[in-house]
């Protein structure tokens, strides 16, 4: 995601809710479903570029160490209470 590369992720419920703006999803046990999603990225350039841009924005604003470190510190502080 950091470099705008589009991704196909396993269709786990949490991942689908957390990464829906950045990825396509497929059953990890179905090679045909994975291939279908990869082909969708190849054949739908606008969608592919949008997912890539959204991924870069997410890394910059949501999924980065600066933000995660703050969450971790809050968790540690709460555990110490």
Secondary structure, DSSP 8 states (H G I E B T S, - for coil): -TT---EEEE--HHHHHHHTTTEEEE-TT-HHHHHHHHHHHHH-HHHHHHHHHHHHHHHHHTSSHHHHHHHHHHHHHHHH-
